[in-house]
Amino acid sequence: MTETLVSYSLIAVYSAMAIYTFAFIMFAVDLARRSAESSDASAASATGLAAASAQQASVMQAASSGGTATLTASPASTGDAAIVHSPKSLRIAMALTVIAWVLHVSAVIFRGVAAGRVPWANMFEFTLTATALIVGVFLLVQFWQDLRFLGSFITGFALLALGVGTSSFYVDVVPLPPALQSAWLVIHVFVASLSTGFFALAAGLSVVQLMQSRREAGKALKLRFLDTLPAADRLETLAYRLTVVGFVMWTFTLIAGAVWAERAWGRYWGWDTKEVWTFIIWTIYAGYIHARATRGWRGSRSAWLAIVGFAAVIFNFTVVNLFFKGLHAYSGL
Amino acid sequence: MASTHSSDSEAGDSVTGGDATRPSDHMDAPTPAPESKITQPKLGLAGYGRFFWRQLTSMRTALFLLLLLAVAAIPGSLVPQITSDPNGVIAYRNNYPDTAAILDFFQVFNTYSSVWFSSIYLLLFISLIGCVLPRTKHHFDALRARPPKTPARLSRLQGFTTRTTEADVTTTIDSARGLLRSQRYRTELYGDSVSAERGYLRETGNLVFHAALVGVLVTVGIGGGFGYTGQRVVVEGYAFSNSLASYDSFNPGRFFSDDALDPYTVALDSFEPVYEIENQQAIGQAIDFTANVTTTVRGDEPQQSQIKVNEPLSLSGTNLYLLGNGYAPVITVRDADDKVIWSQPTPCLPFDANLGSTCIIKVPDGLDQQIGMLGFLYPTAGTLSSGALASVYPDLVSPVLTLEVYEGDLGLDNGQGTNAYSLNTDSLEQIAGRSSDAETLRLTPGDRLELPNGLGSVELTSIPRFVSLDVHHDPSQLPVLLFAMLLFGGLITSLFVPRRRMWVAATTDAAGVTTVEYAALARGDDPNLEAAVADFADKHSQQLRVRVES
């Protein structure tokens, strides 16, 4: 029975990967189309840019006479173009992503039922579940903001992670060791994985923001699809709002982890390698939030911090789990 | 619009949100005046003091220290730490003595209590306190102050919008005020306008968050000093008492005194592990550990309890954790006259997942020379293709104990402490084992074998289990948890409660039509501000329409 369910789970995850691949291609096609269209519609975009820079000017003027207010909340200045466009390639890409995600989630569920516990107790399962959460956050966020232009980043990321997970991290279903038999496994690990979804999106937005601000600064960038994406300050606001959600969850992960560590290991904090890196990531994102409130640091510098933060998350998940000695030795490898 | 340095300031700052108590490089601080070339007067001692204080409490310094703290935490994850991995440190020192000397100089084996790491976080916290204290005072003032005057030209503010109504000015403003109040704004009338502010909780949350951080640091620093941790190995059928002498190792906090130990005894009745036997991928994996104990607190009846991983036992203000287990075979040594000279359990250190373990037995008295034995215990013995023994399953299915026997001086009498879990063979001669004439002794439970040279005999009497218990007393735990919860609550409110000001002003023209102006100002990140103004304007005109019609 267990073996049947495990194989269902694997079939589902391989199918999801195949469909993610097509989704990734369609998202890439969409970026190419954006580039092509933006040069066709150069006149239109010029108007758009003029409007944007006019708004920028008024913002600057207001800022010089006032405080934060005017700087923080500049509404969708550009991006109107992106909203108008909902072409076929993008819609197909999104549909494929949804189908792949449903398969992906069913793989997670099959795995959980097969194991008779939550499907996040070793590296393979962490990878499987965390990527499902990352794609899930990406899909849910669309109801709030149109961030479909991050599709190639997210599907590409999920595809790579699942590829490494199934080929290098795979382990069979084994029972939980006594240290993991706790309700905190459900809460602590789930919230940690969910927060990576928000950090991933924020990092993607910050990368686009950096490219966009180079373009806005007049530096030659051949990526014409940037014309169709929101302006740098808009991207920054979006990245910030996603990051603070992730940061709150990460704070919760830290506190919940400390409570669990007290139960399981007899102390709430002991500078175990994983604890250290969770702390480092928390500090980087705390720095990011402060950077956004510091003159001279808003903009590209804080964007770099968001990217470094996500890099540290990935490092914590891979290198620390696999190569660092510590109490969090649950990779199963 | 009022200028940044406006003098109207019942709220202590200008209408535009410039917050004079913020560090000068904070986004919310008043924009610095363009620098002009002024010859600065020479700074006195106090002047320099003020200058450094301002530098230390600036946003840039706080940010720098935060990022520095993140970087400074890295080495401690790369190099084993004395607190979390003492054996790793010993191994590192043996393997890389030269590097270890350098690392020792920089206190890297103690990164998180090192001088440099401590100075970074202490500076950070001083900077934090210096920043938060003036803001707290300012916030208290702001909580008591009235919302600031309505700016003269609302059209220059965010979300500016207008509506017209047939209601007169007084009705318009009254209903606006009522509506603002129902949305939890504080309101104040200024002429034909109402000024409102909400979201004080945002700043409260922010201050609570930072204060709670300080609280965590202080409670860890002080409260932790009154605690202690002790480790003790207990064999089935034996007991230990909570007293300094009975611990195998003991780490008192800085302010610990002996009378902090509440006397009680804990006897290990049995230890029951459960190992996986069905899942072919995980045969022998531990799935449950239960230590059945009888505890006796002075003056009370003995009580039966259990200790499990993830389920510590609370006893007299301490917690007992089950952190390890293994086997403690009882070895009985008799002399040539069949007199028992040694019979007691020896806890053996496991070296693999199937509880293959190393046993060190030291028999100092009863024979002409001291006897030392180096043993390997295989709970379920199997033979490798090389012919060597190995344990293939952690439970006691077919246990085998092998013993190499040494004779000579155990080095116990020179007054220096020795490690009970290692055998120094420098002054010992092997009399049974690989490098002697007699073969290694090989015993199963109940076996009794002769020692070489007619010394006597050795018997494997039984194989009870042992557990290693950690006893912790940490009075900082509860306060740290409370501060952590405050911190979390403060974080959420400081990030997600919008703080904004809103104004509604009304004017009537000659024809009796009232024009209502709406505008708002964000204080801190407030992405929904414009939508909030538009929404308010709609609701308000809706309400006015109803009033005019009725």
Contacts between the chains, C-beta under 8 A, distances in Angstrom:
chain1	res1	chain2	res2	distance
A	2	B	279	7.9
A	62	B	156	7.1
A	63	B	31	7.5
A	64	B	31	6.3
A	65	B	1	6.6
A	65	B	3	7.4
A	65	B	4	7.1
A	65	B	16	7.1
A	65	B	31	7.7
A	66	B	1	7.3
A	66	B	4	7.1
A	66	B	16	3.7
A	66	B	17	6.7
A	66	B	18	6.9
A	66	B	31	7.6
A	67	B	4	7.6
A	67	B	14	7.8
A	67	B	16	5.1
A	67	B	17	3.9
A	67	B	18	4.3
A	67	B	19	7.1
A	67	B	27	7.6
A	67	B	28	5.5
A	67	B	29	7.7
A	67	B	30	7.1
A	67	B	31	7.5
A	67	B	523	7.7
A	68	B	17	5.9
A	68	B	27	5.0
A	68	B	28	4.9
A	68	B	522	6.8
A	68	B	523	7.0
A	68	B	524	6.6
A	69	B	16	6.9
A	69	B	17	5.2
A	69	B	158	6.2
A	69	B	521	4.9
A	69	B	522	4.2
A	69	B	523	6.8
A	69	B	526	7.6
A	69	B	529	7.8
A	70	B	158	6.7
A	71	B	27	7.1
A	72	B	27	7.8
A	72	B	522	5.9
A	72	B	524	7.4
A	72	B	525	5.1
A	72	B	526	6.6
A	72	B	527	7.7
A	73	B	158	6.6
A	73	B	522	5.2
A	73	B	525	7.4
A	73	B	526	5.5
A	73	B	527	5.7
A	73	B	529	5.0
A	73	B	530	7.0
A	75	B	530	5.7
A	171	B	281	7.9
A	172	B	281	3.9
A	172	B	282	7.8
A	173	B	279	7.4
A	173	B	281	7.0
A	174	B	276	7.6
A	174	B	279	6.3
A	174	B	281	5.5
A	174	B	282	3.8
A	174	B	285	6.1
A	175	B	276	5.5
A	175	B	279	6.5
A	175	B	282	5.9
A	175	B	285	6.3
A	175	B	287	4.8
A	176	B	287	7.2
A	177	B	285	6.9
A	177	B	286	6.1
A	177	B	287	7.4
A	178	B	286	6.1
A	178	B	287	7.0
A	178	B	288	5.9
A	178	B	289	5.2
A	178	B	308	7.1
A	178	B	309	3.8
A	178	B	310	6.9
A	179	B	309	5.4
A	179	B	310	6.8
A	181	B	288	7.7
A	181	B	309	7.3
A	181	B	310	6.0
A	182	B	310	4.7
A	237	B	525	8.0
A	237	B	527	6.3
A	240	B	525	7.0
A	241	B	525	7.9
A	241	B	527	6.4
A	244	B	495	4.8
A	244	B	496	7.8
A	247	B	491	7.9
A	247	B	495	7.8
A	248	B	488	7.9
A	248	B	491	6.1
A	248	B	492	6.0
A	248	B	495	6.6
A	251	B	487	7.5
A	251	B	488	6.0
A	251	B	491	5.9
A	252	B	488	6.6
A	255	B	484	4.8
A	255	B	485	7.7
A	255	B	487	7.9
A	255	B	488	6.2
A	258	B	484	7.2
A	259	B	481	7.2
A	262	B	477	6.8
A	263	B	310	5.2
A	263	B	311	7.4
A	263	B	312	6.6
A	264	B	309	6.4
A	264	B	310	5.1
A	265	B	321	7.4
A	265	B	323	7.5
A	266	B	229	7.4
A	266	B	312	6.9
A	266	B	319	6.9
A	266	B	321	3.9
A	266	B	323	6.6
A	266	B	470	4.7
A	266	B	472	5.2
A	267	B	229	7.7
A	267	B	472	6.9
A	267	B	474	7.5
A	268	B	477	6.7
A	268	B	480	6.9
A	269	B	220	7.9
A	270	B	83	6.7
A	270	B	84	5.2
A	271	B	76	6.1
A	271	B	81	5.9
A	271	B	83	6.5
A	271	B	84	5.5
A	271	B	111	7.6
A	271	B	112	5.0
A	272	B	84	5.7
A	273	B	77	4.6
A	276	B	73	5.5
A	276	B	74	7.8
A	276	B	76	5.9
A	276	B	77	4.2
A	277	B	77	6.2
A	279	B	73	6.0
A	280	B	70	4.8
A	280	B	73	5.2
A	280	B	74	6.8
A	280	B	77	8.0
A	283	B	66	5.8
A	283	B	67	7.5
A	283	B	69	5.5
A	283	B	70	4.0
A	283	B	73	7.3
A	284	B	67	7.2
A	284	B	70	5.2
A	286	B	66	5.8
A	287	B	63	5.8
A	287	B	66	4.3
A	287	B	67	4.9
A	287	B	70	6.9
A	290	B	59	6.5
A	290	B	62	6.1
A	290	B	63	4.8
A	290	B	66	6.3
A	291	B	63	5.7
A	292	B	27	7.5
A	292	B	525	8.0
A	293	B	26	5.7
A	293	B	27	4.7
A	293	B	28	7.2
A	293	B	59	6.4
A	294	B	25	5.8
A	294	B	26	6.8
A	294	B	27	6.9
A	294	B	59	4.1
A	294	B	60	5.9
A	294	B	63	5.5
A	295	B	25	4.6
A	295	B	26	7.3
A	295	B	27	6.4
A	295	B	29	7.9
A	295	B	59	7.4
A	296	B	25	7.1
A	296	B	60	7.6
A	297	B	60	7.7
A	297	B	63	6.7
A	298	B	27	6.8
A	305	B	67	7.9
A	320	B	77	7.3
A	324	B	77	6.3
A	324	B	78	7.9
A	325	B	80	7.1
A	325	B	85	6.7
A	325	B	88	6.5
A	326	B	84	7.6
A	326	B	85	8.0
A	327	B	84	7.8
